[in-house]
């Protein structure tokens, strides 16, 4: 009887491992689909990934996804980031200046100043 119980527990552990492996494979497949969608249409790709719970809809998670860039088209990343910029050059200049100041505060020693 003890042998049967041990065999049953062993089978459950093995099947649990297979289930986790299947979940991981499914998640990787969904991520690959999300990357392809992102490369075709960045906004739809991000939407797909957040709706599939593969990516949290937070600026930190999205930034990390873009930063890693695994399988992402650099042009698509640029398009996604660039669509937030206003059309007026003066506004863009102010935004870039604010970004440069914040970047330099968070990364001391990388650049001597925020200006060109």
Secondary structure as UniProt FT lines:
FT   HELIX           2..40
FT   HELIX           42..51
FT   TURN            52..53
FT   HELIX           59..68
FT   TURN            70..71
FT   HELIX           74..82
FT   TURN            83..84
FT   HELIX           89..106
FT   TURN            108..109
//
